Amino acid sequence: MSALSDPANHFLQAVEYGTNDDPVVQRIHPQRGNTVVVVDPLRQFGEPVVRSVPTTVIAELFDAGDSVESIAELYELERDDVEAALRYERERIKAQNPTAA
């Protein structure tokens, strides 16, 4: 039997399962090393979020000129949470358009 490929191993490490009575996938951490951003079907219709705030909303506010601190205060998040959402969104955009700078 061959070893798991890196993407398969990443998926297994990124998934949070329910209890032994209900071992269904509960949420996924889509970015390696970023445990703050989750995809959870019970939050924002399964869109990537940080504590129920969509990462796209955080990125849009930042791109519109809001500071990390003001976004954190608005949504009662830690500065690190906002920065994690911004890192996730930048990586997601880069993956969708590898030729973008």
HURAFEN-V931805 format. One record per residue. N is the residue number from 1. SS is DSSP state (A for helix, B for strand, O for the rest). Layout:
n:N ss:SS
n:N ss:SS
This chain:
n:1 ss:O
n:2 ss:O
n:3 ss:O
n:4 ss:O
n:5 ss:O
n:6 ss:A
n:7 ss:A
n:8 ss:A
n:9 ss:A
n:10 ss:A
n:11 ss:A
n:12 ss:A
n:13 ss:A
n:14 ss:A
n:15 ss:B
n:16 ss:B
n:17 ss:B
n:18 ss:O
n:19 ss:O
n:20 ss:A
n:21 ss:A
n:22 ss:A
n:23 ss:O
n:24 ss:O
n:25 ss:B
n:26 ss:B
n:27 ss:B
n:28 ss:B
n:29 ss:O
n:30 ss:O
n:31 ss:O
n:32 ss:O
n:33 ss:O
n:34 ss:O
n:35 ss:O
n:36 ss:O
n:37 ss:O
n:38 ss:B
n:39 ss:B
n:40 ss:O
n:41 ss:O
n:42 ss:O
n:43 ss:O
n:44 ss:A
n:45 ss:A
n:46 ss:A
n:47 ss:O
n:48 ss:B
n:49 ss:B
n:50 ss:B
n:51 ss:O
n:52 ss:O
n:53 ss:B
n:54 ss:B
n:55 ss:A
n:56 ss:A
n:57 ss:A
n:58 ss:A
n:59 ss:A
n:60 ss:A
n:61 ss:A
n:62 ss:A
n:63 ss:A
n:64 ss:O
n:65 ss:O
n:66 ss:O
n:67 ss:O
n:68 ss:A
n:69 ss:A
n:70 ss:A
n:71 ss:A
n:72 ss:A
n:73 ss:A
n:74 ss:A
n:75 ss:A
n:76 ss:O
n:77 ss:O
n:78 ss:O
n:79 ss:A
n:80 ss:A
n:81 ss:A
n:82 ss:A
n:83 ss:A
n:84 ss:A
n:85 ss:A
n:86 ss:A
n:87 ss:A
n:88 ss:A
n:89 ss:A
n:90 ss:A
n:91 ss:A
n:92 ss:A
n:93 ss:A
n:94 ss:A
n:95 ss:A
n:96 ss:A
n:97 ss:O
n:98 ss:O
n:99 ss:O
n:100 ss:O
n:101 ss:O
